[in-house]
Amino acid sequence: MFFDEKGFKKDLKRILNGEVQRMHNNLKETMDKEEREFLS
């Protein structure tokens, strides 16, 4: 099996960025919801 380290690092970075983005969005949604409940 040929292991492409450059490609692997690129994929890993892409995956990590996607996960961070997803977590950030979830956090934002949660905060928005709590803020609305707090303000209402």
Secondary structure as UniProt FT lines:
FT   HELIX           5..39
//
